Amino acid sequence: MAIYSIAYDLFQPQEYQAFYECLEAFPHVHVMDSLWLIQANEEAGALRDRLMPLISGGDALFVSRVSQDWAGAGTQCGEWLNAPERHQALASRSTSA
C-alpha cells in the first residue's frame, strides 16, 4: 500500500456525495478543505480514473504519491502519517515510472 495526496477544485454546483464517499472508503485523513491523504493499493492514475467520473468535467483533480519526506503546519495529518500502519506505505517505492 502507498499513501496518496488527493487535491481538487470542485467548480460545478452539484452533489459530490459519491466523490467524498469514495475517498472515505480508503484509510484516510481529510487534511484541508480540498486535500485528503489516502492509503491505497492502486497507482495514481488508477485512483484518478476512479475519482474522475464522480466529479464534473470542469472540476480539477490531482493525485500524487507521498514519500517519507513531508512537512506540514497547522494540519491534523502528522499523527495519521506517523501511525505504525503507515510506515511501510511511506517507505515503499513504486517501480513504475
Backbone atoms as SQL, in Angstrom:
CREATE TABLE atoms (id INTEGER PRIMARY KEY, chain TEXT, resi INTEGER, resn TEXT, atom TEXT, x REAL, y REAL, z REAL);
INSERT INTO atoms VALUES
  (1, 'A', 1, 'MET', 'N', 0.833, -1.188, 0.000),
  (2, 'A', 1, 'MET', 'CA', 0.000, 0.000, 0.000),
  (3, 'A', 1, 'MET', 'C', 0.873, 1.244, 0.000),
  (4, 'A', 2, 'ALA', 'N', 0.347, 2.308, -0.538),
  (5, 'A', 2, 'ALA', 'CA', 1.047, 3.587, -0.593),
  (6, 'A', 2, 'ALA', 'C', 0.119, 4.685, -0.083),
  (7, 'A', 3, 'ILE', 'N', 0.707, 5.834, 0.215),
  (8, 'A', 3, 'ILE', 'CA', -0.056, 6.994, 0.641),
  (9, 'A', 3, 'ILE', 'C', -0.135, 7.954, -0.544),
  (10, 'A', 4, 'TYR', 'N', -1.337, 8.437, -0.830),
  (11, 'A', 4, 'TYR', 'CA', -1.550, 9.375, -1.926),
  (12, 'A', 4, 'TYR', 'C', -2.193, 10.649, -1.420),
  (13, 'A', 5, 'SER', 'N', -1.766, 11.753, -2.000),
  (14, 'A', 5, 'SER', 'CA', -2.372, 13.055, -1.770),
  (15, 'A', 5, 'SER', 'C', -3.413, 13.267, -2.866),
  (16, 'A', 6, 'ILE', 'N', -4.625, 13.602, -2.469),
  (17, 'A', 6, 'ILE', 'CA', -5.712, 13.872, -3.410),
  (18, 'A', 6, 'ILE', 'C', -6.108, 15.335, -3.227),
  (19, 'A', 7, 'ALA', 'N', -5.847, 16.156, -4.233),
  (20, 'A', 7, 'ALA', 'CA', -6.207, 17.574, -4.193),
  (21, 'A', 7, 'ALA', 'C', -7.220, 17.842, -5.302),
  (22, 'A', 8, 'TYR', 'N', -8.150, 18.751, -5.052),
  (23, 'A', 8, 'TYR', 'CA', -9.201, 19.003, -6.033),
  (24, 'A', 8, 'TYR', 'C', -9.771, 20.403, -5.890),
  (25, 'A', 9, 'ASP', 'N', -10.337, 20.891, -6.994),
  (26, 'A', 9, 'ASP', 'CA', -11.165, 22.089, -7.032),
  (27, 'A', 9, 'ASP', 'C', -12.464, 21.667, -7.691),
  (28, 'A', 10, 'LEU', 'N', -13.546, 21.767, -6.955),
  (29, 'A', 10, 'LEU', 'CA', -14.860, 21.376, -7.460),
  (30, 'A', 10, 'LEU', 'C', -15.632, 22.648, -7.780),
  (31, 'A', 11, 'PHE', 'N', -15.792, 22.945, -9.074),
  (32, 'A', 11, 'PHE', 'CA', -16.368, 24.210, -9.521),
  (33, 'A', 11, 'PHE', 'C', -17.862, 24.140, -9.813),
  (34, 'A', 12, 'GLN', 'N', -18.360, 22.994, -10.145),
  (35, 'A', 12, 'GLN', 'CA', -19.741, 22.868, -10.587),
  (36, 'A', 12, 'GLN', 'C', -20.694, 22.734, -9.403),
  (37, 'A', 13, 'PRO', 'N', -21.826, 23.426, -9.461),
  (38, 'A', 13, 'PRO', 'CA', -22.808, 23.307, -8.367),
  (39, 'A', 13, 'PRO', 'C', -23.592, 21.997, -8.479),
  (40, 'A', 14, 'GLN', 'N', -23.032, 20.950, -7.953),
  (41, 'A', 14, 'GLN', 'CA', -23.707, 19.655, -7.990),
  (42, 'A', 14, 'GLN', 'C', -23.427, 18.918, -6.693),
  (43, 'A', 15, 'GLU', 'N', -24.025, 17.789, -6.555),
  (44, 'A', 15, 'GLU', 'CA', -23.850, 16.952, -5.369),
  (45, 'A', 15, 'GLU', 'C', -22.602, 16.090, -5.559),
  (46, 'A', 16, 'TYR', 'N', -21.683, 16.160, -4.617),
  (47, 'A', 16, 'TYR', 'CA', -20.428, 15.412, -4.691),
  (48, 'A', 16, 'TYR', 'C', -20.366, 14.294, -3.657),
  (49, 'A', 17, 'GLN', 'N', -21.491, 13.846, -3.163),
  (50, 'A', 17, 'GLN', 'CA', -21.515, 12.843, -2.104),
  (51, 'A', 17, 'GLN', 'C', -20.766, 11.567, -2.502),
  (52, 'A', 18, 'ALA', 'N', -20.953, 11.105, -3.724),
  (53, 'A', 18, 'ALA', 'CA', -20.278, 9.875, -4.174),
  (54, 'A', 18, 'ALA', 'C', -18.758, 10.059, -4.198),
  (55, 'A', 19, 'PHE', 'N', -18.291, 11.243, -4.550),
  (56, 'A', 19, 'PHE', 'CA', -16.855, 11.546, -4.555),
  (57, 'A', 19, 'PHE', 'C', -16.291, 11.428, -3.140),
  (58, 'A', 20, 'TYR', 'N', -16.961, 12.061, -2.188),
  (59, 'A', 20, 'TYR', 'CA', -16.488, 12.014, -0.799),
  (60, 'A', 20, 'TYR', 'C', -16.598, 10.608, -0.210),
  (61, 'A', 21, 'GLU', 'N', -17.648, 9.884, -0.559),
  (62, 'A', 21, 'GLU', 'CA', -17.789, 8.505, -0.071),
  (63, 'A', 21, 'GLU', 'C', -16.672, 7.624, -0.611),
  (64, 'A', 22, 'CYS', 'N', -16.257, 7.850, -1.839),
  (65, 'A', 22, 'CYS', 'CA', -15.152, 7.080, -2.419),
  (66, 'A', 22, 'CYS', 'C', -13.865, 7.351, -1.639),
  (67, 'A', 23, 'LEU', 'N', -13.580, 8.617, -1.345),
  (68, 'A', 23, 'LEU', 'CA', -12.388, 8.948, -0.557),
  (69, 'A', 23, 'LEU', 'C', -12.460, 8.323, 0.831),
  (70, 'A', 24, 'GLU', 'N', -13.634, 8.386, 1.450),
  (71, 'A', 24, 'GLU', 'CA', -13.806, 7.859, 2.805),
  (72, 'A', 24, 'GLU', 'C', -13.704, 6.340, 2.867),
  (73, 'A', 25, 'ALA', 'N', -13.834, 5.658, 1.724),
  (74, 'A', 25, 'ALA', 'CA', -13.748, 4.196, 1.693),
  (75, 'A', 25, 'ALA', 'C', -12.314, 3.711, 1.937),
  (76, 'A', 26, 'PHE', 'N', -11.340, 4.575, 1.742),
  (77, 'A', 26, 'PHE', 'CA', -9.934, 4.249, 1.983),
  (78, 'A', 26, 'PHE', 'C', -9.554, 4.671, 3.400),
  (79, 'A', 27, 'PRO', 'N', -8.512, 4.062, 3.987),
  (80, 'A', 27, 'PRO', 'CA', -7.938, 4.668, 5.193),
  (81, 'A', 27, 'PRO', 'C', -7.513, 6.089, 4.787),
  (82, 'A', 28, 'HIS', 'N', -7.931, 7.091, 5.538),
  (83, 'A', 28, 'HIS', 'CA', -7.749, 8.464, 5.078),
  (84, 'A', 28, 'HIS', 'C', -7.646, 9.462, 6.223),
  (85, 'A', 29, 'VAL', 'N', -7.197, 10.653, 5.866),
  (86, 'A', 29, 'VAL', 'CA', -7.281, 11.824, 6.734),
  (87, 'A', 29, 'VAL', 'C', -7.621, 13.000, 5.817),
  (88, 'A', 30, 'HIS', 'N', -8.602, 13.804, 6.242),
  (89, 'A', 30, 'HIS', 'CA', -9.014, 14.993, 5.500),
  (90, 'A', 30, 'HIS', 'C', -8.149, 16.142, 6.008),
  (91, 'A', 31, 'VAL', 'N', -7.121, 16.487, 5.262),
  (92, 'A', 31, 'VAL', 'CA', -6.080, 17.413, 5.707),
  (93, 'A', 31, 'VAL', 'C', -6.559, 18.863, 5.688),
  (94, 'A', 32, 'MET', 'N', -7.103, 19.294, 4.568),
  (95, 'A', 32, 'MET', 'CA', -7.607, 20.656, 4.391),
  (96, 'A', 32, 'MET', 'C', -8.869, 20.587, 3.547),
  (97, 'A', 33, 'ASP', 'N', -9.498, 21.736, 3.311),
  (98, 'A', 33, 'ASP', 'CA', -10.766, 21.742, 2.583),
  (99, 'A', 33, 'ASP', 'C', -10.734, 20.894, 1.318),
  (100, 'A', 34, 'SER', 'N', -9.708, 21.029, 0.520),
  (101, 'A', 34, 'SER', 'CA', -9.633, 20.334, -0.769),
  (102, 'A', 34, 'SER', 'C', -8.445, 19.391, -0.866),
  (103, 'A', 35, 'LEU', 'N', -8.022, 18.847, 0.267),
  (104, 'A', 35, 'LEU', 'CA', -6.865, 17.942, 0.271),
  (105, 'A', 35, 'LEU', 'C', -7.087, 16.791, 1.242),
  (106, 'A', 36, 'TRP', 'N', -6.966, 15.589, 0.725),
  (107, 'A', 36, 'TRP', 'CA', -7.064, 14.368, 1.526),
  (108, 'A', 36, 'TRP', 'C', -5.789, 13.569, 1.326),
  (109, 'A', 37, 'LEU', 'N', -5.442, 12.771, 2.318),
  (110, 'A', 37, 'LEU', 'CA', -4.427, 11.734, 2.179),
  (111, 'A', 37, 'LEU', 'C', -5.145, 10.410, 2.331),
  (112, 'A', 38, 'ILE', 'N', -4.881, 9.490, 1.408),
  (113, 'A', 38, 'ILE', 'CA', -5.489, 8.164, 1.489),
  (114, 'A', 38, 'ILE', 'C', -4.402, 7.110, 1.375),
  (115, 'A', 39, 'GLN', 'N', -4.696, 5.922, 1.892),
  (116, 'A', 39, 'GLN', 'CA', -3.799, 4.778, 1.759),
  (117, 'A', 39, 'GLN', 'C', -4.470, 3.815, 0.800),
  (118, 'A', 40, 'ALA', 'N', -3.754, 3.437, -0.270),
  (119, 'A', 40, 'ALA', 'CA', -4.367, 2.609, -1.310),
  (120, 'A', 40, 'ALA', 'C', -3.346, 1.694, -1.963),
  (121, 'A', 41, 'ASN', 'N', -3.838, 0.606, -2.542),
  (122, 'A', 41, 'ASN', 'CA', -3.012, -0.334, -3.302),
  (123, 'A', 41, 'ASN', 'C', -2.876, 0.077, -4.763),
  (124, 'A', 42, 'GLU', 'N', -3.681, 1.010, -5.213),
  (125, 'A', 42, 'GLU', 'CA', -3.714, 1.405, -6.617),
  (126, 'A', 42, 'GLU', 'C', -2.624, 2.422, -6.938),
  (127, 'A', 43, 'GLU', 'N', -2.331, 2.572, -8.205),
  (128, 'A', 43, 'GLU', 'CA', -1.411, 3.603, -8.685),
  (129, 'A', 43, 'GLU', 'C', -2.174, 4.922, -8.815),
  (130, 'A', 44, 'ALA', 'N', -1.441, 6.017, -8.923),
  (131, 'A', 44, 'ALA', 'CA', -2.055, 7.343, -9.003),
  (132, 'A', 44, 'ALA', 'C', -3.035, 7.451, -10.173),
  (133, 'A', 45, 'GLY', 'N', -2.657, 6.947, -11.327),
  (134, 'A', 45, 'GLY', 'CA', -3.540, 7.011, -12.494),
  (135, 'A', 45, 'GLY', 'C', -4.835, 6.251, -12.293),
  (136, 'A', 46, 'ALA', 'N', -4.759, 5.101, -11.656),
  (137, 'A', 46, 'ALA', 'CA', -5.965, 4.313, -11.384),
  (138, 'A', 46, 'ALA', 'C', -6.871, 5.034, -10.391),
  (139, 'A', 47, 'LEU', 'N', -6.284, 5.680, -9.396),
  (140, 'A', 47, 'LEU', 'CA', -7.087, 6.453, -8.444),
  (141, 'A', 47, 'LEU', 'C', -7.766, 7.623, -9.147),
  (142, 'A', 48, 'ARG', 'N', -7.016, 8.321, -9.997),
  (143, 'A', 48, 'ARG', 'CA', -7.606, 9.408, -10.782),
  (144, 'A', 48, 'ARG', 'C', -8.774, 8.897, -11.612),
  (145, 'A', 49, 'ASP', 'N', -8.576, 7.770, -12.289),
  (146, 'A', 49, 'ASP', 'CA', -9.624, 7.216, -13.138),
  (147, 'A', 49, 'ASP', 'C', -10.846, 6.803, -12.333),
  (148, 'A', 50, 'ARG', 'N', -10.662, 6.389, -11.106),
  (149, 'A', 50, 'ARG', 'CA', -11.777, 6.005, -10.244),
  (150, 'A', 50, 'ARG', 'C', -12.566, 7.238, -9.782),
  (151, 'A', 51, 'LEU', 'N', -11.847, 8.330, -9.499),
  (152, 'A', 51, 'LEU', 'CA', -12.483, 9.537, -8.962),
  (153, 'A', 51, 'LEU', 'C', -13.092, 10.446, -10.032),
  (154, 'A', 52, 'MET', 'N', -12.515, 10.492, -11.218),
  (155, 'A', 52, 'MET', 'CA', -12.968, 11.422, -12.257),
  (156, 'A', 52, 'MET', 'C', -14.450, 11.297, -12.604),
  (157, 'A', 53, 'PRO', 'N', -15.015, 10.098, -12.711),
  (158, 'A', 53, 'PRO', 'CA', -16.443, 10.016, -13.039),
  (159, 'A', 53, 'PRO', 'C', -17.352, 10.586, -11.940),
  (160, 'A', 54, 'LEU', 'N', -16.800, 10.834, -10.767),
  (161, 'A', 54, 'LEU', 'CA', -17.597, 11.305, -9.639),
  (162, 'A', 54, 'LEU', 'C', -17.603, 12.826, -9.514),
  (163, 'A', 55, 'ILE', 'N', -16.873, 13.511, -10.412),
  (164, 'A', 55, 'ILE', 'CA', -16.856, 14.972, -10.408),
  (165, 'A', 55, 'ILE', 'C', -17.244, 15.469, -11.794),
  (166, 'A', 56, 'SER', 'N', -17.451, 16.775, -11.937),
  (167, 'A', 56, 'SER', 'CA', -17.864, 17.352, -13.219),
  (168, 'A', 56, 'SER', 'C', -16.674, 17.607, -14.132),
  (169, 'A', 57, 'GLY', 'N', -16.959, 17.764, -15.416),
  (170, 'A', 57, 'GLY', 'CA', -15.914, 17.976, -16.405),
  (171, 'A', 57, 'GLY', 'C', -15.075, 19.218, -16.178),
  (172, 'A', 58, 'GLY', 'N', -15.635, 20.255, -15.586),
  (173, 'A', 58, 'GLY', 'CA', -14.896, 21.486, -15.345),
  (174, 'A', 58, 'GLY', 'C', -14.109, 21.496, -14.051),
  (175, 'A', 59, 'ASP', 'N', -14.216, 20.433, -13.263),
  (176, 'A', 59, 'ASP', 'CA', -13.508, 20.351, -11.987),
  (177, 'A', 59, 'ASP', 'C', -12.058, 19.928, -12.214),
  (178, 'A', 60, 'ALA', 'N', -11.221, 20.114, -11.198),
  (179, 'A', 60, 'ALA', 'CA', -9.807, 19.745, -11.297),
  (180, 'A', 60, 'ALA', 'C', -9.471, 18.720, -10.222),
  (181, 'A', 61, 'LEU', 'N', -8.576, 17.787, -10.562),
  (182, 'A', 61, 'LEU', 'CA', -8.176, 16.722, -9.646),
  (183, 'A', 61, 'LEU', 'C', -6.687, 16.459, -9.819),
  (184, 'A', 62, 'PHE', 'N', -5.970, 16.293, -8.700),
  (185, 'A', 62, 'PHE', 'CA', -4.544, 15.983, -8.737),
  (186, 'A', 62, 'PHE', 'C', -4.276, 14.872, -7.736),
  (187, 'A', 63, 'VAL', 'N', -3.597, 13.807, -8.187),
  (188, 'A', 63, 'VAL', 'CA', -3.266, 12.661, -7.341),
  (189, 'A', 63, 'VAL', 'C', -1.752, 12.483, -7.375),
  (190, 'A', 64, 'SER', 'N', -1.138, 12.380, -6.200),
  (191, 'A', 64, 'SER', 'CA', 0.314, 12.244, -6.122),
  (192, 'A', 64, 'SER', 'C', 0.689, 11.320, -4.975),
  (193, 'A', 65, 'ARG', 'N', 1.683, 10.482, -5.200),
  (194, 'A', 65, 'ARG', 'CA', 2.174, 9.591, -4.150),
  (195, 'A', 65, 'ARG', 'C', 3.018, 10.375, -3.150),
  (196, 'A', 66, 'VAL', 'N', 2.824, 10.130, -1.866),
  (197, 'A', 66, 'VAL', 'CA', 3.546, 10.826, -0.799),
  (198, 'A', 66, 'VAL', 'C', 4.746, 9.986, -0.379),
  (199, 'A', 67, 'SER', 'N', 5.876, 10.634, -0.193),
  (200, 'A', 67, 'SER', 'CA', 7.090, 9.940, 0.236),
  (201, 'A', 67, 'SER', 'C', 7.311, 10.141, 1.727),
  (202, 'A', 68, 'GLN', 'N', 8.422, 9.644, 2.212),
  (203, 'A', 68, 'GLN', 'CA', 8.773, 9.828, 3.614),
  (204, 'A', 68, 'GLN', 'C', 9.124, 11.277, 3.911),
  (205, 'A', 69, 'ASP', 'N', 9.506, 12.029, 2.914),
  (206, 'A', 69, 'ASP', 'CA', 9.914, 13.416, 3.104),
  (207, 'A', 69, 'ASP', 'C', 8.693, 14.315, 2.974),
  (208, 'A', 70, 'TRP', 'N', 8.081, 14.638, 4.091),
  (209, 'A', 70, 'TRP', 'CA', 6.917, 15.516, 4.099),
  (210, 'A', 70, 'TRP', 'C', 7.020, 16.457, 5.295),
  (211, 'A', 71, 'ALA', 'N', 6.314, 17.547, 5.204),
  (212, 'A', 71, 'ALA', 'CA', 6.269, 18.514, 6.301),
  (213, 'A', 71, 'ALA', 'C', 4.910, 19.191, 6.274),
  (214, 'A', 72, 'GLY', 'N', 4.411, 19.574, 7.416),
  (215, 'A', 72, 'GLY', 'CA', 3.128, 20.249, 7.492),
  (216, 'A', 72, 'GLY', 'C', 3.102, 21.213, 8.661),
  (217, 'A', 73, 'ALA', 'N', 2.166, 22.141, 8.614),
  (218, 'A', 73, 'ALA', 'CA', 1.963, 23.085, 9.708),
  (219, 'A', 73, 'ALA', 'C', 0.480, 23.416, 9.769),
  (220, 'A', 74, 'GLY', 'N', -0.081, 23.372, 10.947),
  (221, 'A', 74, 'GLY', 'CA', -1.484, 23.718, 11.119),
  (222, 'A', 74, 'GLY', 'C', -2.454, 22.685, 10.579),
  (223, 'A', 75, 'THR', 'N', -1.994, 21.456, 10.366),
  (224, 'A', 75, 'THR', 'CA', -2.874, 20.393, 9.867),
  (225, 'A', 75, 'THR', 'C', -2.941, 19.268, 10.888),
  (226, 'A', 76, 'GLN', 'N', -3.867, 18.365, 10.667),
  (227, 'A', 76, 'GLN', 'CA', -4.060, 17.228, 11.561),
  (228, 'A', 76, 'GLN', 'C', -3.479, 15.940, 10.987),
  (229, 'A', 77, 'CYS', 'N', -2.662, 16.028, 9.949),
  (230, 'A', 77, 'CYS', 'CA', -2.221, 14.813, 9.261),
  (231, 'A', 77, 'CYS', 'C', -0.990, 14.158, 9.872),
  (232, 'A', 78, 'GLY', 'N', -0.215, 14.852, 10.673),
  (233, 'A', 78, 'GLY', 'CA', 1.023, 14.291, 11.208),
  (234, 'A', 78, 'GLY', 'C', 0.819, 13.018, 11.991),
  (235, 'A', 79, 'GLU', 'N', -0.155, 13.011, 12.882),
  (236, 'A', 79, 'GLU', 'CA', -0.431, 11.813, 13.683),
  (237, 'A', 79, 'GLU', 'C', -0.844, 10.654, 12.786),
  (238, 'A', 80, 'TRP', 'N', -1.668, 10.928, 11.781),
  (239, 'A', 80, 'TRP', 'CA', -2.126, 9.887, 10.861),
  (240, 'A', 80, 'TRP', 'C', -0.942, 9.326, 10.072),
  (241, 'A', 81, 'LEU', 'N', -0.099, 10.204, 9.533),
  (242, 'A', 81, 'LEU', 'CA', 1.057, 9.750, 8.757),
  (243, 'A', 81, 'LEU', 'C', 2.076, 9.017, 9.611),
  (244, 'A', 82, 'ASN', 'N', 2.212, 9.391, 10.858),
  (245, 'A', 82, 'ASN', 'CA', 3.198, 8.767, 11.742),
  (246, 'A', 82, 'ASN', 'C', 2.710, 7.483, 12.400),
  (247, 'A', 83, 'ALA', 'N', 1.470, 7.092, 12.165),
  (248, 'A', 83, 'ALA', 'CA', 0.939, 5.857, 12.744),
  (249, 'A', 83, 'ALA', 'C', 1.729, 4.660, 12.216),
  (250, 'A', 84, 'PRO', 'N', 1.976, 3.652, 13.063),
  (251, 'A', 84, 'PRO', 'CA', 2.772, 2.488, 12.648),
  (252, 'A', 84, 'PRO', 'C', 2.265, 1.820, 11.371),
  (253, 'A', 85, 'GLU', 'N', 0.960, 1.774, 11.165),
  (254, 'A', 85, 'GLU', 'CA', 0.428, 1.103, 9.974),
  (255, 'A', 85, 'GLU', 'C', 0.726, 1.871, 8.689),
  (256, 'A', 86, 'ARG', 'N', 1.228, 3.091, 8.747),
  (257, 'A', 86, 'ARG', 'CA', 1.577, 3.870, 7.560),
  (258, 'A', 86, 'ARG', 'C', 3.080, 3.833, 7.255),
  (259, 'A', 87, 'HIS', 'N', 3.899, 3.423, 8.205),
  (260, 'A', 87, 'HIS', 'CA', 5.355, 3.449, 7.996),
  (261, 'A', 87, 'HIS', 'C', 5.768, 2.686, 6.746),
  (262, 'A', 88, 'GLN', 'N', 5.257, 1.489, 6.559),
  (263, 'A', 88, 'GLN', 'CA', 5.626, 0.698, 5.388),
  (264, 'A', 88, 'GLN', 'C', 5.101, 1.345, 4.114),
  (265, 'A', 89, 'ALA', 'N', 3.896, 1.910, 4.174),
  (266, 'A', 89, 'ALA', 'CA', 3.326, 2.549, 2.987),
  (267, 'A', 89, 'ALA', 'C', 4.165, 3.741, 2.546),
  (268, 'A', 90, 'LEU', 'N', 4.677, 4.509, 3.493),
  (269, 'A', 90, 'LEU', 'CA', 5.519, 5.651, 3.146),
  (270, 'A', 90, 'LEU', 'C', 6.899, 5.210, 2.678),
  (271, 'A', 91, 'ALA', 'N', 7.384, 4.102, 3.203),
  (272, 'A', 91, 'ALA', 'CA', 8.718, 3.618, 2.849),
  (273, 'A', 91, 'ALA', 'C', 8.733, 2.899, 1.506),
  (274, 'A', 92, 'SER', 'N', 7.603, 2.315, 1.094),
  (275, 'A', 92, 'SER', 'CA', 7.571, 1.559, -0.159),
  (276, 'A', 92, 'SER', 'C', 7.718, 2.508, -1.335),
  (277, 'A', 93, 'ARG', 'N', 8.349, 2.018, -2.378),
  (278, 'A', 93, 'ARG', 'CA', 8.576, 2.833, -3.566),
  (279, 'A', 93, 'ARG', 'C', 7.949, 2.142, -4.752),
  (280, 'A', 94, 'SER', 'N', 7.359, 2.911, -5.615),
  (281, 'A', 94, 'SER', 'CA', 6.755, 2.387, -6.830),
  (282, 'A', 94, 'SER', 'C', 7.854, 2.015, -7.819),
  (283, 'A', 95, 'THR', 'N', 7.655, 0.922, -8.547),
  (284, 'A', 95, 'THR', 'CA', 8.624, 0.511, -9.567),
  (285, 'A', 95, 'THR', 'C', 8.235, 1.038, -10.936),
  (286, 'A', 96, 'SER', 'N', 7.046, 1.646, -11.048),
  (287, 'A', 96, 'SER', 'CA', 6.632, 2.171, -12.346),
  (288, 'A', 96, 'SER', 'C', 7.047, 3.629, -12.482),
  (289, 'A', 97, 'ALA', 'N', 7.187, 4.073, -13.714),
  (290, 'A', 97, 'ALA', 'CA', 7.603, 5.461, -13.969),
  (291, 'A', 97, 'ALA', 'C', 6.419, 6.384, -13.979);
